[in-house]
Amino acid sequence: MNGKQSTKTAKNIGSIYNNEAIASLALGLFIRNLKVISIPKTMLILAFLLHEPTAKKLRSISLKRSLEEFVLKNPEVVMGFNSRFIDFLSLSVNSLTILQDANVITMDREFIYFNNQSYFYPEDYKDVGNRSSNMFRSVEALCAILSESDVNTFYLNLKIEL
């Protein structure tokens, strides 16, 4: 197999591994924990949760006070964050559309709101797999970090290029 074929195969595996189902689960759980979140902050979530090394760091540290502290203690998290952010933008939009169509969330021009009347409780299913279980543990830490500051600070600290 030549290099071009292996790259194509790796991209196909990545699109299967990081699909709308797992992304909707991650975003839905995150939004449910916060209840309300700005749309620009929501676009950052998958770049954290679907990147296994970053998600592992989120799970392993017991106390996370801020994004700045998390980045200082784990500078490797920022490396490649912008490209992950861009790669996951369309997946984020698709997943938010699925969640809205399923009445899990509602959106306006600035914010996303969790629908408390929805029946979205994925953690009730203990046999959803290791990846989902690990993601559930990462969501709590990420909620604490992302609820701290304004979105401009996050985009600046994570070196997002728009």
N, C-alpha and C positions, 0 to 999 in steps of 0.2 A: 504494500500500500504506500503510495507516495504522500508527501507532506500535505498536498492540497486535499486529498481524500480524507486524511486523518483529521484535518481541521474542520472539514464539512461534517464528519461524523461526530466530532466533539460538540459542534454547535447544535446538531440534532439532539444529542443526548441532553445537552443543557436546556433545550426548549422543552423536552419531555420532563426533565427533573424539576424545572422551575416553570410550572404551568399555571393556568388560571385557577385551578382547584386549590392548590397549595397556597397560592398568592391570596385568593379570596379568604381562605381560612386565616392566614396571617393578618391580613388587613382587618377583617371582621373582628377578630379577637382583640387586636390592638385598639380599634375604635370603640369596641364595647367597654374596654377598661377605662378609657379616657372620657367617654360619652360625647365629647365635642373636640374636634381638632381642625386646624386650618388645612386647607387643601395643599398648600406648598409643603407643610410638614409631613403630610400623608405621603407625598411623593418620595420622601426619604426612607420610609419604613422598610421596603423590600430590599433596598441596598444593604441594610443592616441584617435583617432576619433571614434572607435567602443566601447570604454569604456565610458558609459554615464556619470559617475561622473567626469571623466577627461575632456570629451568634454564640459560638463557644466561649469567647471572651465575656460576652454579656452574661452567660449562665454561670461562669466560674467566679466572678467577683461579687462578693456579698453586698457591698455598699457602693453605690454609684451616686455621686452628688451632682455631677454636671457633665455636659459633653466635653468641656475643656479638660476636666480631670481624666475622663475616660480616654481621650485622645492623647494626653500627655503620658499616661501609663501604658497605652497601647498604640504607639505611633503607626504600626503596621496596618491598623484599621483604616487610616486615611489614605494609604497608598492604594491607588486604583479606585477610590470611592467614586470619583467623578464618572469614570467609565461604567461602573456598576449602576450608578444612578441613571445614566442615559440608557443603558441596556434594559433597565427595569421600568422605564417610564410607560411604555405601551402596555406592559403587563399590569402595571398599577391602574391605569385607566380602564383596561378591560375588566379587571377584578372589581373595581369600584362600580362599574356598570352592572356587573352580575349581582353585587350586594344590593345595589339600589333596586334592581328588578325583582330581587327576592324580598324586598321590603325590610332588609336588615338595617339599612342606612337611608338617610335623606340628605340631600345636598342643596346648598344655595350657592351664590356666587363666591363666597369666601370660606364657608365652613362645611364640615361633614358632621352629621349628628347620628348617634346610634338610636335605633328605634327600640325602645324598651318593651314594646309589645311583640317584638319578633321572638321566634323560638330558636335563636342562635346560641347554642351552648355546646360547642364542639368538645370541650374538655370533659364532658359527661361520658364520652366514648373513650374508655381507657385503651382500647385495642386499635387506635388509629395509626399506630406505628411509631417507631423511634424518632423519626424526623419530626413528626408533628408534636410528639411529647417534648422533645428538646426545644422546639419552637415555642411551646406554651411557656416554658421556663424563661426563655429569652425575652418574651413580650413584656413581662413585668418590669424587668430592669430597664428596657428601652423606654417604657412609659414614663418611668421616673426621670430618665435623662431628657426626653423630649418635652416633658411638661414644664421644664425649668425656665427656658429662655425664649426669646422671640426668634422667628424663623430666619431673619437676616443673619443673626449670630451663627446659626447652624450652617447656613449655606457658606458663610465666610470661613468658619472653622474647618469645614469639610472640603474646602477648596472646590466648590461646585462652580463650573463655568456654564453660564447661560448664553 
